[in-house]
Amino acid sequence: MTFETHHEVAVEPPEPGGLGIPLVFVPVPDTKTVPNRVHLDLAGPSAAAQAALVARLLDLGATPTDIGQGQVSWTVLADPEGNEFCVLSPR
């Protein structure tokens, strides 16, 4: 579940009582000048779920990015503001 206002975006785990923690993102007017203090890794249960999530994120404005990861099985993306995150391969 996602809750959004112009002051914050809150993202809840997909299943009540399941794995995951709620996250709250608060926009700031400053431009990014230092590396993020937190790096998000998103995970799904299957390769199909990973591909679907990457496709959805690209449709929402994410872009592939290179953070020096080389050849890896996961996908590295950046949100429209340039914040990097990964969509992990199933384990």
mmCIF file as gemmi writes it, N, C-alpha and C atoms, coordinates in Angstrom:
data_model
loop_
_atom_site.group_PDB
_atom_site.id
_atom_site.type_symbol
_atom_site.label_atom_id
_atom_site.label_alt_id
_atom_site.label_comp_id
_atom_site.label_asym_id
_atom_site.label_entity_id
_atom_site.label_seq_id
_atom_site.pdbx_PDB_ins_code
_atom_site.Cartn_x
_atom_site.Cartn_y
_atom_site.Cartn_z
_atom_site.occupancy
_atom_site.B_iso_or_equiv
_atom_site.pdbx_formal_charge
_atom_site.auth_seq_id
_atom_site.auth_asym_id
_atom_site.pdbx_PDB_model_num
ATOM 1 N N . MET Axp A 1 ? 0.839 -1.172 0 1 0 ? 1 A 1
ATOM 2 C CA . MET Axp A 1 ? 0 0 0 1 0 ? 1 A 1
ATOM 3 C C . MET Axp A 1 ? 0.885 1.236 0 1 0 ? 1 A 1
ATOM 4 N N . THR Axp A 2 ? 0.478 2.255 -0.731 1 0 ? 2 A 1
ATOM 5 C CA . THR Axp A 2 ? 1.231 3.503 -0.793 1 0 ? 2 A 1
ATOM 6 C C . THR Axp A 2 ? 0.305 4.645 -0.414 1 0 ? 2 A 1
ATOM 7 N N . PHE Axp A 3 ? 0.839 5.563 0.372 1 0 ? 3 A 1
ATOM 8 C CA . PHE Axp A 3 ? 0.123 6.771 0.764 1 0 ? 3 A 1
ATOM 9 C C . PHE Axp A 3 ? 0.977 7.94 0.332 1 0 ? 3 A 1
ATOM 10 N N . GLU Axp A 4 ? 0.388 8.914 -0.362 1 0 ? 4 A 1
ATOM 11 C CA . GLU Axp A 4 ? 1.195 10.012 -0.883 1 0 ? 4 A 1
ATOM 12 C C . GLU Axp A 4 ? 0.507 11.349 -0.651 1 0 ? 4 A 1
ATOM 13 N N . THR Axp A 5 ? 1.277 12.322 -0.154 1 0 ? 5 A 1
ATOM 14 C CA . THR Axp A 5 ? 0.867 13.719 -0.092 1 0 ? 5 A 1
ATOM 15 C C . THR Axp A 5 ? 2.012 14.532 -0.68 1 0 ? 5 A 1
ATOM 16 N N . HIS Axp A 6 ? 1.858 15.837 -0.752 1 0 ? 6 A 1
ATOM 17 C CA . HIS Axp A 6 ? 2.974 16.643 -1.254 1 0 ? 6 A 1
ATOM 18 C C . HIS Axp A 6 ? 4.09 16.753 -0.216 1 0 ? 6 A 1
ATOM 19 N N . HIS Axp A 7 ? 3.862 16.259 1.012 1 0 ? 7 A 1
ATOM 20 C CA . HIS Axp A 7 ? 4.869 16.302 2.067 1 0 ? 7 A 1
ATOM 21 C C . HIS Axp A 7 ? 5.628 14.986 2.228 1 0 ? 7 A 1
ATOM 22 N N . GLU Axp A 8 ? 5.02 13.862 1.812 1 0 ? 8 A 1
ATOM 23 C CA . GLU Axp A 8 ? 5.683 12.572 2.011 1 0 ? 8 A 1
ATOM 24 C C . GLU Axp A 8 ? 5.016 11.476 1.191 1 0 ? 8 A 1
ATOM 25 N N . VAL Axp A 9 ? 5.777 10.395 1.023 1 0 ? 9 A 1
ATOM 26 C CA . VAL Axp A 9 ? 5.259 9.18 0.407 1 0 ? 9 A 1
ATOM 27 C C . VAL Axp A 9 ? 5.572 8.047 1.372 1 0 ? 9 A 1
ATOM 28 N N . ALA Axp A 10 ? 4.547 7.308 1.776 1 0 ? 10 A 1
ATOM 29 C CA . ALA Axp A 10 ? 4.73 6.165 2.674 1 0 ? 10 A 1
ATOM 30 C C . ALA Axp A 10 ? 4.415 4.894 1.896 1 0 ? 10 A 1
ATOM 31 N N . VAL Axp A 11 ? 5.319 3.922 1.995 1 0 ? 11 A 1
ATOM 32 C CA . VAL Axp A 11 ? 5.158 2.653 1.294 1 0 ? 11 A 1
ATOM 33 C C . VAL Axp A 11 ? 5.129 1.545 2.336 1 0 ? 11 A 1
ATOM 34 N N . GLU Axp A 12 ? 4.056 0.784 2.348 1 0 ? 12 A 1
ATOM 35 C CA . GLU Axp A 12 ? 3.887 -0.324 3.292 1 0 ? 12 A 1
ATOM 36 C C . GLU Axp A 12 ? 4.304 -1.634 2.63 1 0 ? 12 A 1
ATOM 37 N N . PRO Axp A 13 ? 4.712 -2.631 3.417 1 0 ? 13 A 1
ATOM 38 C CA . PRO Axp A 13 ? 5.006 -3.953 2.836 1 0 ? 13 A 1
ATOM 39 C C . PRO Axp A 13 ? 3.781 -4.482 2.093 1 0 ? 13 A 1
ATOM 40 N N . PRO Axp A 14 ? 3.995 -5.294 1.058 1 0 ? 14 A 1
ATOM 41 C CA . PRO Axp A 14 ? 2.87 -5.762 0.247 1 0 ? 14 A 1
ATOM 42 C C . PRO Axp A 14 ? 1.886 -6.653 0.99 1 0 ? 14 A 1
ATOM 43 N N . GLU Axp A 15 ? 2.334 -7.373 2.004 1 0 ? 15 A 1
ATOM 44 C CA . GLU Axp A 15 ? 1.443 -8.272 2.734 1 0 ? 15 A 1
ATOM 45 C C . GLU Axp A 15 ? 1.448 -7.904 4.211 1 0 ? 15 A 1
ATOM 46 N N . PRO Axp A 16 ? 0.284 -7.61 4.778 1 0 ? 16 A 1
ATOM 47 C CA . PRO Axp A 16 ? 0.253 -7.313 6.209 1 0 ? 16 A 1
ATOM 48 C C . PRO Axp A 16 ? 0.856 -8.471 7.002 1 0 ? 16 A 1
ATOM 49 N N . GLY Axp A 17 ? 1.775 -8.151 7.882 1 0 ? 17 A 1
ATOM 50 C CA . GLY Axp A 17 ? 2.411 -9.181 8.682 1 0 ? 17 A 1
ATOM 51 C C . GLY Axp A 17 ? 3.487 -9.947 7.94 1 0 ? 17 A 1
ATOM 52 N N . GLY Axp A 18 ? 3.723 -9.599 6.666 1 0 ? 18 A 1
ATOM 53 C CA . GLY Axp A 18 ? 4.739 -10.29 5.876 1 0 ? 18 A 1
ATOM 54 C C . GLY Axp A 18 ? 6.107 -9.664 6.079 1 0 ? 18 A 1
ATOM 55 N N . LEU Axp A 19 ? 7.041 -10.098 5.259 1 0 ? 19 A 1
ATOM 56 C CA . LEU Axp A 19 ? 8.378 -9.547 5.329 1 0 ? 19 A 1
ATOM 57 C C . LEU Axp A 19 ? 8.387 -8.115 4.822 1 0 ? 19 A 1
ATOM 58 N N . GLY Axp A 20 ? 9.243 -7.332 5.377 1 0 ? 20 A 1
ATOM 59 C CA . GLY Axp A 20 ? 9.385 -5.952 4.934 1 0 ? 20 A 1
ATOM 60 C C . GLY Axp A 20 ? 9.045 -4.985 6.041 1 0 ? 20 A 1
ATOM 61 N N . ILE Axp A 21 ? 9.458 -3.756 5.832 1 0 ? 21 A 1
ATOM 62 C CA . ILE Axp A 21 ? 9.163 -2.694 6.791 1 0 ? 21 A 1
ATOM 63 C C . ILE Axp A 21 ? 8.573 -1.52 6.035 1 0 ? 21 A 1
ATOM 64 N N . PRO Axp A 22 ? 7.732 -0.736 6.701 1 0 ? 22 A 1
ATOM 65 C CA . PRO Axp A 22 ? 7.212 0.45 6.023 1 0 ? 22 A 1
ATOM 66 C C . PRO Axp A 22 ? 8.329 1.475 5.828 1 0 ? 22 A 1
ATOM 67 N N . LEU Axp A 23 ? 8.284 2.19 4.721 1 0 ? 23 A 1
ATOM 68 C CA . LEU Axp A 23 ? 9.253 3.241 4.43 1 0 ? 23 A 1
ATOM 69 C C . LEU Axp A 23 ? 8.511 4.547 4.204 1 0 ? 23 A 1
ATOM 70 N N . VAL Axp A 24 ? 9.078 5.64 4.679 1 0 ? 24 A 1
ATOM 71 C CA . VAL Axp A 24 ? 8.509 6.964 4.449 1 0 ? 24 A 1
ATOM 72 C C . VAL Axp A 24 ? 9.575 7.82 3.784 1 0 ? 24 A 1
ATOM 73 N N . PHE Axp A 25 ? 9.234 8.404 2.644 1 0 ? 25 A 1
ATOM 74 C CA . PHE Axp A 25 ? 10.135 9.267 1.899 1 0 ? 25 A 1
ATOM 75 C C . PHE Axp A 25 ? 9.628 10.694 1.987 1 0 ? 25 A 1
ATOM 76 N N . VAL Axp A 26 ? 10.503 11.608 2.37 1 0 ? 26 A 1
ATOM 77 C CA . VAL Axp A 26 ? 10.144 13.009 2.515 1 0 ? 26 A 1
ATOM 78 C C . VAL Axp A 26 ? 10.962 13.808 1.498 1 0 ? 26 A 1
ATOM 79 N N . PRO Axp A 27 ? 10.31 14.445 0.528 1 0 ? 27 A 1
ATOM 80 C CA . PRO Axp A 27 ? 11.052 15.226 -0.462 1 0 ? 27 A 1
ATOM 81 C C . PRO Axp A 27 ? 11.719 16.44 0.186 1 0 ? 27 A 1
ATOM 82 N N . VAL Axp A 28 ? 12.867 16.8 -0.35 1 0 ? 28 A 1
ATOM 83 C CA . VAL Axp A 28 ? 13.559 18.009 0.089 1 0 ? 28 A 1
ATOM 84 C C . VAL Axp A 28 ? 13.859 18.856 -1.144 1 0 ? 28 A 1
ATOM 85 N N . PRO Axp A 29 ? 13.928 20.16 -0.982 1 0 ? 29 A 1
ATOM 86 C CA . PRO Axp A 29 ? 14.157 21.02 -2.151 1 0 ? 29 A 1
ATOM 87 C C . PRO Axp A 29 ? 15.609 21.015 -2.632 1 0 ? 29 A 1
ATOM 88 N N . ASP Axp A 30 ? 16.531 20.498 -1.819 1 0 ? 30 A 1
ATOM 89 C CA . ASP Axp A 30 ? 17.948 20.524 -2.16 1 0 ? 30 A 1
ATOM 90 C C . ASP Axp A 30 ? 18.263 19.517 -3.257 1 0 ? 30 A 1
ATOM 91 N N . THR Axp A 31 ? 19.265 19.835 -4.078 1 0 ? 31 A 1
ATOM 92 C CA . THR Axp A 31 ? 19.726 18.875 -5.072 1 0 ? 31 A 1
ATOM 93 C C . THR Axp A 31 ? 20.682 17.893 -4.409 1 0 ? 31 A 1
ATOM 94 N N . LYS Axp A 32 ? 20.817 16.734 -4.994 1 0 ? 32 A 1
ATOM 95 C CA . LYS Axp A 32 ? 21.7 15.694 -4.463 1 0 ? 32 A 1
ATOM 96 C C . LYS Axp A 32 ? 23.152 16.12 -4.651 1 0 ? 32 A 1
ATOM 97 N N . THR Axp A 33 ? 23.91 16.152 -3.56 1 0 ? 33 A 1
ATOM 98 C CA . THR Axp A 33 ? 25.314 16.564 -3.643 1 0 ? 33 A 1
ATOM 99 C C . THR Axp A 33 ? 26.263 15.52 -3.07 1 0 ? 33 A 1
ATOM 100 N N . VAL Axp A 34 ? 25.73 14.535 -2.35 1 0 ? 34 A 1
ATOM 101 C CA . VAL Axp A 34 ? 26.551 13.486 -1.753 1 0 ? 34 A 1
ATOM 102 C C . VAL Axp A 34 ? 25.872 12.142 -2.016 1 0 ? 34 A 1
ATOM 103 N N . PRO Axp A 35 ? 26.604 11.031 -1.884 1 0 ? 35 A 1
ATOM 104 C CA . PRO Axp A 35 ? 25.958 9.72 -2.057 1 0 ? 35 A 1
ATOM 105 C C . PRO Axp A 35 ? 24.83 9.521 -1.043 1 0 ? 35 A 1
ATOM 106 N N . ASN Axp A 36 ? 23.852 8.742 -1.444 1 0 ? 36 A 1
ATOM 107 C CA . ASN Axp A 36 ? 22.741 8.442 -0.533 1 0 ? 36 A 1
ATOM 108 C C . ASN Axp A 36 ? 23.244 7.742 0.716 1 0 ? 36 A 1
ATOM 109 N N . ARG Axp A 37 ? 22.617 8.029 1.85 1 0 ? 37 A 1
ATOM 110 C CA . ARG Axp A 37 ? 22.982 7.354 3.09 1 0 ? 37 A 1
ATOM 111 C C . ARG Axp A 37 ? 22.352 5.971 3.175 1 0 ? 37 A 1
ATOM 112 N N . VAL Axp A 38 ? 21.309 5.742 2.385 1 0 ? 38 A 1
ATOM 113 C CA . VAL Axp A 38 ? 20.62 4.46 2.37 1 0 ? 38 A 1
ATOM 114 C C . VAL Axp A 38 ? 20.513 4.001 0.921 1 0 ? 38 A 1
ATOM 115 N N . HIS Axp A 39 ? 20.805 2.725 0.683 1 0 ? 39 A 1
ATOM 116 C CA . HIS Axp A 39 ? 20.667 2.145 -0.654 1 0 ? 39 A 1
ATOM 117 C C . HIS Axp A 39 ? 19.564 1.101 -0.589 1 0 ? 39 A 1
ATOM 118 N N . LEU Axp A 40 ? 18.536 1.261 -1.408 1 0 ? 40 A 1
ATOM 119 C CA . LEU Axp A 40 ? 17.411 0.332 -1.401 1 0 ? 40 A 1
ATOM 120 C C . LEU Axp A 40 ? 17.663 -0.815 -2.373 1 0 ? 40 A 1
ATOM 121 N N . ASP Axp A 41 ? 17.39 -2.024 -1.919 1 0 ? 41 A 1
ATOM 122 C CA . ASP Axp A 41 ? 17.392 -3.214 -2.754 1 0 ? 41 A 1
ATOM 123 C C . ASP Axp A 41 ? 15.99 -3.788 -2.726 1 0 ? 41 A 1
ATOM 124 N N . LEU Axp A 42 ? 15.35 -3.857 -3.882 1 0 ? 42 A 1
ATOM 125 C CA . LEU Axp A 42 ? 14.008 -4.427 -3.984 1 0 ? 42 A 1
ATOM 126 C C . LEU Axp A 42 ? 14.144 -5.872 -4.435 1 0 ? 42 A 1
ATOM 127 N N . ALA Axp A 43 ? 13.305 -6.745 -3.915 1 0 ? 43 A 1
ATOM 128 C CA . ALA Axp A 43 ? 13.407 -8.167 -4.248 1 0 ? 43 A 1
ATOM 129 C C . ALA Axp A 43 ? 12.021 -8.729 -4.532 1 0 ? 43 A 1
ATOM 130 N N . GLY Axp A 44 ? 11.995 -9.723 -5.39 1 0 ? 44 A 1
ATOM 131 C CA . GLY Axp A 44 ? 10.761 -10.425 -5.705 1 0 ? 44 A 1
ATOM 132 C C . GLY Axp A 44 ? 10.975 -11.917 -5.625 1 0 ? 44 A 1
ATOM 133 N N . PRO Axp A 45 ? 9.91 -12.702 -5.721 1 0 ? 45 A 1
ATOM 134 C CA . PRO Axp A 45 ? 10.002 -14.141 -5.538 1 0 ? 45 A 1
ATOM 135 C C . PRO Axp A 45 ? 10.471 -14.927 -6.761 1 0 ? 45 A 1
ATOM 136 N N . SER Axp A 46 ? 10.516 -14.276 -7.944 1 0 ? 46 A 1
ATOM 137 C CA . SER Axp A 46 ? 10.854 -15.034 -9.156 1 0 ? 46 A 1
ATOM 138 C C . SER Axp A 46 ? 11.479 -14.107 -10.193 1 0 ? 46 A 1
ATOM 139 N N . ALA Axp A 47 ? 12.073 -14.714 -11.214 1 0 ? 47 A 1
ATOM 140 C CA . ALA Axp A 47 ? 12.644 -13.931 -12.311 1 0 ? 47 A 1
ATOM 141 C C . ALA Axp A 47 ? 11.544 -13.149 -13.038 1 0 ? 47 A 1
ATOM 142 N N . ALA Axp A 48 ? 10.369 -13.75 -13.172 1 0 ? 48 A 1
ATOM 143 C CA . ALA Axp A 48 ? 9.248 -13.057 -13.817 1 0 ? 48 A 1
ATOM 144 C C . ALA Axp A 48 ? 8.821 -11.835 -13 1 0 ? 48 A 1
ATOM 145 N N . ALA Axp A 49 ? 8.797 -11.975 -11.672 1 0 ? 49 A 1
ATOM 146 C CA . ALA Axp A 49 ? 8.44 -10.852 -10.801 1 0 ? 49 A 1
ATOM 147 C C . ALA Axp A 49 ? 9.486 -9.755 -10.903 1 0 ? 49 A 1
ATOM 148 N N . GLN Axp A 50 ? 10.773 -10.133 -10.986 1 0 ? 50 A 1
ATOM 149 C CA . GLN Axp A 50 ? 11.848 -9.156 -11.13 1 0 ? 50 A 1
ATOM 150 C C . GLN Axp A 50 ? 11.668 -8.381 -12.442 1 0 ? 50 A 1
ATOM 151 N N . ALA Axp A 51 ? 11.424 -9.096 -13.531 1 0 ? 51 A 1
ATOM 152 C CA . ALA Axp A 51 ? 11.25 -8.456 -14.838 1 0 ? 51 A 1
ATOM 153 C C . ALA Axp A 51 ? 10.039 -7.531 -14.844 1 0 ? 51 A 1
ATOM 154 N N . ALA Axp A 52 ? 8.945 -7.969 -14.223 1 0 ? 52 A 1
ATOM 155 C CA . ALA Axp A 52 ? 7.736 -7.143 -14.165 1 0 ? 52 A 1
ATOM 156 C C . ALA Axp A 52 ? 7.975 -5.88 -13.337 1 0 ? 52 A 1
ATOM 157 N N . LEU Axp A 53 ? 8.698 -6.021 -12.239 1 0 ? 53 A 1
ATOM 158 C CA . LEU Axp A 53 ? 8.986 -4.864 -11.388 1 0 ? 53 A 1
ATOM 159 C C . LEU Axp A 53 ? 9.885 -3.875 -12.122 1 0 ? 53 A 1
ATOM 160 N N . VAL Axp A 54 ? 10.916 -4.369 -12.801 1 0 ? 54 A 1
ATOM 161 C CA . VAL Axp A 54 ? 11.795 -3.483 -13.563 1 0 ? 54 A 1
ATOM 162 C C . VAL Axp A 54 ? 10.991 -2.754 -14.639 1 0 ? 54 A 1
ATOM 163 N N . ALA Axp A 55 ? 10.129 -3.466 -15.355 1 0 ? 55 A 1
ATOM 164 C CA . ALA Axp A 55 ? 9.312 -2.838 -16.4 1 0 ? 55 A 1
ATOM 165 C C . ALA Axp A 55 ? 8.411 -1.755 -15.806 1 0 ? 55 A 1
ATOM 166 N N . ARG Axp A 56 ? 7.804 -2.054 -14.663 1 0 ? 56 A 1
ATOM 167 C CA . ARG Axp A 56 ? 6.924 -1.067 -14.016 1 0 ? 56 A 1
ATOM 168 C C . ARG Axp A 56 ? 7.709 0.168 -13.587 1 0 ? 56 A 1
ATOM 169 N N . LEU Axp A 57 ? 8.89 -0.046 -13.017 1 0 ? 57 A 1
ATOM 170 C CA . LEU Axp A 57 ? 9.709 1.082 -12.571 1 0 ? 57 A 1
ATOM 171 C C . LEU Axp A 57 ? 10.176 1.932 -13.749 1 0 ? 57 A 1
ATOM 172 N N . LEU Axp A 58 ? 10.528 1.297 -14.858 1 0 ? 58 A 1
ATOM 173 C CA . LEU Axp A 58 ? 10.919 2.046 -16.054 1 0 ? 58 A 1
ATOM 174 C C . LEU Axp A 58 ? 9.746 2.869 -16.572 1 0 ? 58 A 1
ATOM 175 N N . ASP Axp A 59 ? 8.54 2.289 -16.559 1 0 ? 59 A 1
ATOM 176 C CA . ASP Axp A 59 ? 7.346 3.024 -16.984 1 0 ? 59 A 1
ATOM 177 C C . ASP Axp A 59 ? 7.064 4.22 -16.08 1 0 ? 59 A 1
ATOM 178 N N . LEU Axp A 60 ? 7.447 4.118 -14.8 1 0 ? 60 A 1
ATOM 179 C CA . LEU Axp A 60 ? 7.22 5.201 -13.841 1 0 ? 60 A 1
ATOM 180 C C . LEU Axp A 60 ? 8.322 6.27 -13.874 1 0 ? 60 A 1
ATOM 181 N N . GLY Axp A 61 ? 9.35 6.068 -14.707 1 0 ? 61 A 1
ATOM 182 C CA . GLY Axp A 61 ? 10.371 7.102 -14.855 1 0 ? 61 A 1
ATOM 183 C C . GLY Axp A 61 ? 11.761 6.734 -14.398 1 0 ? 61 A 1
ATOM 184 N N . ALA Axp A 62 ? 11.959 5.522 -13.882 1 0 ? 62 A 1
ATOM 185 C CA . ALA Axp A 62 ? 13.306 5.094 -13.508 1 0 ? 62 A 1
ATOM 186 C C . ALA Axp A 62 ? 14.136 4.896 -14.777 1 0 ? 62 A 1
ATOM 187 N N . THR Axp A 63 ? 15.457 5.003 -14.629 1 0 ? 63 A 1
ATOM 188 C CA . THR Axp A 63 ? 16.351 4.792 -15.754 1 0 ? 63 A 1
ATOM 189 C C . THR Axp A 63 ? 17.485 3.858 -15.337 1 0 ? 63 A 1
ATOM 190 N N . PRO Axp A 64 ? 17.96 3.021 -16.256 1 0 ? 64 A 1
ATOM 191 C CA . PRO Axp A 64 ? 19.122 2.19 -15.931 1 0 ? 64 A 1
ATOM 192 C C . PRO Axp A 64 ? 20.316 3.087 -15.63 1 0 ? 64 A 1
ATOM 193 N N . THR Axp A 65 ? 21.132 2.681 -14.675 1 0 ? 65 A 1
ATOM 194 C CA . THR Axp A 65 ? 22.304 3.481 -14.33 1 0 ? 65 A 1
ATOM 195 C C . THR Axp A 65 ? 23.473 2.578 -13.989 1 0 ? 65 A 1
ATOM 196 N N . ASP Axp A 66 ? 24.655 3.118 -14.117 1 0 ? 66 A 1
ATOM 197 C CA . ASP Axp A 66 ? 25.882 2.374 -13.836 1 0 ? 66 A 1
ATOM 198 C C . ASP Axp A 66 ? 26.534 2.985 -12.608 1 0 ? 66 A 1
ATOM 199 N N . ILE Axp A 67 ? 26.67 2.179 -11.566 1 0 ? 67 A 1
ATOM 200 C CA . ILE Axp A 67 ? 27.343 2.627 -10.349 1 0 ? 67 A 1
ATOM 201 C C . ILE Axp A 67 ? 28.634 1.83 -10.158 1 0 ? 67 A 1
ATOM 202 N N . GLY Axp A 68 ? 29.128 1.271 -11.272 1 0 ? 68 A 1
ATOM 203 C CA . GLY Axp A 68 ? 30.341 0.481 -11.224 1 0 ? 68 A 1
ATOM 204 C C . GLY Axp A 68 ? 30.104 -0.971 -10.89 1 0 ? 68 A 1
ATOM 205 N N . GLN Axp A 69 ? 28.864 -1.441 -11.101 1 0 ? 69 A 1
ATOM 206 C CA . GLN Axp A 69 ? 28.52 -2.808 -10.704 1 0 ? 69 A 1
ATOM 207 C C . GLN Axp A 69 ? 29.057 -3.875 -11.644 1 0 ? 69 A 1
ATOM 208 N N . GLY Axp A 70 ? 29.44 -3.528 -12.864 1 0 ? 70 A 1
ATOM 209 C CA . GLY Axp A 70 ? 29.91 -4.543 -13.801 1 0 ? 70 A 1
ATOM 210 C C . GLY Axp A 70 ? 28.779 -5.466 -14.226 1 0 ? 70 A 1
ATOM 211 N N . GLN Axp A 71 ? 29.127 -6.701 -14.619 1 0 ? 71 A 1
ATOM 212 C CA . GLN Axp A 71 ? 28.14 -7.695 -15.04 1 0 ? 71 A 1
ATOM 213 C C . GLN Axp A 71 ? 27.552 -8.354 -13.794 1 0 ? 71 A 1
ATOM 214 N N . VAL Axp A 72 ? 26.278 -8.099 -13.519 1 0 ? 72 A 1
ATOM 215 C CA . VAL Axp A 72 ? 25.614 -8.659 -12.344 1 0 ? 72 A 1
ATOM 216 C C . VAL Axp A 72 ? 24.251 -9.192 -12.744 1 0 ? 72 A 1
ATOM 217 N N . SER Axp A 73 ? 23.662 -10.007 -11.891 1 0 ? 73 A 1
ATOM 218 C CA . SER Axp A 73 ? 22.365 -10.604 -12.202 1 0 ? 73 A 1
ATOM 219 C C . SER Axp A 73 ? 21.195 -9.715 -11.791 1 0 ? 73 A 1
ATOM 220 N N . TRP Axp A 74 ? 21.461 -8.632 -11.107 1 0 ? 74 A 1
ATOM 221 C CA . TRP Axp A 74 ? 20.392 -7.728 -10.707 1 0 ? 74 A 1
ATOM 222 C C . TRP Axp A 74 ? 20.408 -6.493 -11.601 1 0 ? 74 A 1
ATOM 223 N N . THR Axp A 75 ? 19.395 -5.656 -11.448 1 0 ? 75 A 1
ATOM 224 C CA . THR Axp A 75 ? 19.245 -4.457 -12.261 1 0 ? 75 A 1
ATOM 225 C C . THR Axp A 75 ? 19.457 -3.233 -11.383 1 0 ? 75 A 1
ATOM 226 N N . VAL Axp A 76 ? 20.283 -2.314 -11.844 1 0 ? 76 A 1
ATOM 227 C CA . VAL Axp A 76 ? 20.519 -1.063 -11.12 1 0 ? 76 A 1
ATOM 228 C C . VAL Axp A 76 ? 19.786 0.05 -11.858 1 0 ? 76 A 1
ATOM 229 N N . LEU Axp A 77 ? 18.95 0.764 -11.124 1 0 ? 77 A 1
ATOM 230 C CA . LEU Axp A 77 ? 18.162 1.852 -11.687 1 0 ? 77 A 1
ATOM 231 C C . LEU Axp A 77 ? 18.368 3.115 -10.863 1 0 ? 77 A 1
ATOM 232 N N . ALA Axp A 78 ? 17.952 4.244 -11.418 1 0 ? 78 A 1
ATOM 233 C CA . ALA Axp A 78 ? 17.909 5.5 -10.684 1 0 ? 78 A 1
ATOM 234 C C . ALA Axp A 78 ? 16.513 6.076 -10.841 1 0 ? 78 A 1
ATOM 235 N N . ASP Axp A 79 ? 16.01 6.66 -9.761 1 0 ? 79 A 1
ATOM 236 C CA . ASP Axp A 79 ? 14.706 7.312 -9.854 1 0 ? 79 A 1
ATOM 237 C C . ASP Axp A 79 ? 14.872 8.631 -10.625 1 0 ? 79 A 1
ATOM 238 N N . PRO Axp A 80 ? 13.781 9.338 -10.917 1 0 ? 80 A 1
ATOM 239 C CA . PRO Axp A 80 ? 13.899 10.572 -11.702 1 0 ? 80 A 1
ATOM 240 C C . PRO Axp A 80 ? 14.796 11.646 -11.064 1 0 ? 80 A 1
ATOM 241 N N . GLU Axp A 81 ? 15.036 11.542 -9.765 1 0 ? 81 A 1
ATOM 242 C CA . GLU Axp A 81 ? 15.916 12.508 -9.099 1 0 ? 81 A 1
ATOM 243 C C . GLU Axp A 81 ? 17.36 12.019 -9.026 1 0 ? 81 A 1
ATOM 244 N N . GLY Axp A 82 ? 17.649 10.826 -9.591 1 0 ? 82 A 1
ATOM 245 C CA . GLY Axp A 82 ? 19.008 10.324 -9.631 1 0 ? 82 A 1
ATOM 246 C C . GLY Axp A 82 ? 19.407 9.437 -8.469 1 0 ? 82 A 1
ATOM 247 N N . ASN Axp A 83 ? 18.468 9.057 -7.62 1 0 ? 83 A 1
ATOM 248 C CA . ASN Axp A 83 ? 18.765 8.174 -6.487 1 0 ? 83 A 1
ATOM 249 C C . ASN Axp A 83 ? 18.816 6.729 -6.968 1 0 ? 83 A 1
ATOM 250 N N . GLU Axp A 84 ? 19.96 6.078 -6.75 1 0 ? 84 A 1
ATOM 251 C CA . GLU Axp A 84 ? 20.16 4.722 -7.24 1 0 ? 84 A 1
ATOM 252 C C . GLU Axp A 84 ? 19.525 3.685 -6.319 1 0 ? 84 A 1
ATOM 253 N N . PHE Axp A 85 ? 19.067 2.594 -6.929 1 0 ? 85 A 1
ATOM 254 C CA . PHE Axp A 85 ? 18.541 1.452 -6.183 1 0 ? 85 A 1
ATOM 255 C C . PHE Axp A 85 ? 18.649 0.22 -7.064 1 0 ? 85 A 1
ATOM 256 N N . CYS Axp A 86 ? 18.526 -0.957 -6.459 1 0 ? 86 A 1
ATOM 257 C CA . CYS Axp A 86 ? 18.672 -2.212 -7.199 1 0 ? 86 A 1
ATOM 258 C C . CYS Axp A 86 ? 17.391 -3.022 -7.126 1 0 ? 86 A 1
ATOM 259 N N . VAL Axp A 87 ? 17.127 -3.775 -8.195 1 0 ? 87 A 1
ATOM 260 C CA . VAL Axp A 87 ? 16.073 -4.784 -8.197 1 0 ? 87 A 1
ATOM 261 C C . VAL Axp A 87 ? 16.807 -6.109 -8.264 1 0 ? 87 A 1
ATOM 262 N N . LEU Axp A 88 ? 16.799 -6.834 -7.159 1 0 ? 88 A 1
ATOM 263 C CA . LEU Axp A 88 ? 17.599 -8.043 -7.02 1 0 ? 88 A 1
ATOM 264 C C . LEU Axp A 88 ? 17.01 -9.225 -7.772 1 0 ? 88 A 1
ATOM 265 N N . SER Axp A 89 ? 17.892 -10.117 -8.169 1 0 ? 89 A 1
ATOM 266 C CA . SER Axp A 89 ? 17.489 -11.399 -8.746 1 0 ? 89 A 1
ATOM 267 C C . SER Axp A 89 ? 16.945 -12.271 -7.636 1 0 ? 89 A 1
ATOM 268 N N . PRO Axp A 90 ? 16.03 -13.197 -7.96 1 0 ? 90 A 1
ATOM 269 C CA . PRO Axp A 90 ? 15.536 -14.102 -6.913 1 0 ? 90 A 1
ATOM 270 C C . PRO Axp A 90 ? 16.65 -14.986 -6.377 1 0 ? 90 A 1
ATOM 271 N N . ARG Axp A 91 ? 16.545 -15.309 -5.103 1 0 ? 91 A 1
ATOM 272 C CA . ARG Axp A 91 ? 17.586 -16.152 -4.481 1 0 ? 91 A 1
ATOM 273 C C . ARG Axp A 91 ? 16.991 -17.43 -3.999 1 0 ? 91 A 1
